[in-house]
Amino acid sequence: MTNTAPETRKFEAEVAQVLHLVTHSLYSHKEIFLRELISNASDACDKLRFESIANPELLAGDGELHIDVSWDPEARTVTVRDNGVGMSREEVVANIGTIASSGTRRFLEAMSAEQKTDARLIGQFGVGFYSSFVVADRVTVLSRRADQPAGEGVKWESDGKGEYQLAQVELAERGTAVILHLKADEDEFLKSWELRSLIRKYSDHVAFPIRMPKEQDGKPGAEWETVNDASALWAKPRNEISDEDYQSFYKSLGHDFNDALAWTHSRVEGSQSFTTLLYIPEQPPFDLMMGGRDERKGLKLYIKRVFIMDAAEELLPNYLRFVRGVVDADDLPLNVSREILQHNRQLERIRAACIKRVLDLLEKLARDEPEKFATFYKAFGNTLKEGIAEDQANRERIAKLLRFASTKGDGAVQTVSLDDYILRMAVGQDTIWYITADSYTAAVGSPQLEAFKAKGIEVLLMFDRIDEWMLGSLNEYAGKKLKNVAKGELPLDEADKKQQEAASKAAEPVVKKLKELLGDRVSEVRVSARLTDSPSCLALSDYEMAPHLARLLREAGHDVPDNKPTLEINPQHPLLKRVEAEGDAAKAADLANLLLDQAEISAGAQLPDPAAFVQRLNRLIVG
């Protein structure tokens, strides 16, 4: 190798600031440097592969494209070498001497639209390269472009502190070698097993072989072996992938011992091309509902089979966080660290496609494999419900997938869809009726259901904690209003209205008496159209929070408005007859308060004074 005198140059004005950002705060995990360097090497191989189509002699002497990663414990170096297209002196200056300059992008822009379709290129070399300085206090780059002679090699070297040296050297082989002179505290990257582990984690599906020397006595030996898979399963045609292959990949991808419940694999071609392979797990991970967003798992993002990030939250909404899988885009604009996606139309299109694929898959399961769908819904139904509030565009599709227990269903099993309910609606019924409670037993035994049972009207029983919150965003489905049987006044036909008016008029004395006895404990007392067997129940306004939800929020430390309840009574019940006839003021007060207490208990409310309830109950029992 013949060196010319090195030329010292300063980085452009902003480079020192960006380098400081890179080395001190940009990368959340310092081992990302290896991902970035392998990514750049993959770009270089991709670029040469494309150029060689028109100019086959560029591959002369070494037609098998590959990436080599080696380490030297004595010299304390890690080297990433590729036999790709390499760089000329001008390209080195443009790509490494200038932050955010992109040789790959300039190459793409120089091509016609037809050629761009065939180019398998990604990345911005001048950005990711600087992650080297996270672990190295000096970096050396040796590069020769494939279409230039051996004497036109380039040596670039810098400590990342504002200047770099540039020299012309003789290089027998085309391509680029990046040599990291590691900092004193970075010994972990001088271990073969650590480098192999990182390659499998970040670059296993890079399309080119990534080779490492076999270790001998703690040092690199003379024999090389491929350490990555070098083929992306999701990039293969679906007819070449067996179910066993899909399941094996899922277990590796999701760190799951169980098989996936279902998956969807698709390729979108066009002005923006990308592949998705999305899995529905069979069981939820233990931390699905725990932890902050930093701990969330999600889709793995690849660009041209180069791993970019785990848990790419921008690719799926939070209510689909149970989905595992891969998105491999031909190109996406990333920020300088490649760790945060920039929001743009390309990203929105991929996100929309992922949502559609997942909902399509769930609809197919519900239609064709109800047992599998039941397994899914038991595991993730409540998570899916979050989408009613979060995803307005797909609210109707999500609502179609929801399942509930019902007064005409099979006990507490949640199998009734909103479509099932609508098919069974009586002629003239235009409302989907439901009730919320904190358990199935409380829901099915609620006195507010009595009039509906008497008329044969089906009511959906909703007893998951999320239901009351979800229903704040689900007011209508398929043109039918959803209404809580416990809220507002019930719509009555003319005959029922006349009967209600007569009952209310006849019960005026007992209503007046109860208002006086209960005083500030209630906002109103009225005759109920809901009750046929029970003596009393609570009625809520259309926008009032259900008592069981208010109780849970108070227990969690939230401030909840303290609304006075409306008590509805059944004046035909013997207990109401006794209240009306009771001449002892103390006993009448106990009876009136007991009517309210039991109505609050049935609604899941918290009694304001449980001890007083016990005392008055004991007094009435004793007699």
Order of alpha helices (4+ residues) and beta strands (2+ residues): beta-alpha-alpha-beta-beta-alpha-alpha-alpha-alpha-beta-beta-beta-beta-alpha-beta-beta-alpha-beta-beta-beta-beta-beta-alpha-alpha-alpha-beta-alpha-beta-alpha-alpha-beta-alpha-beta-beta-alpha-alpha-beta-beta-alpha-beta-alpha-alpha-alpha
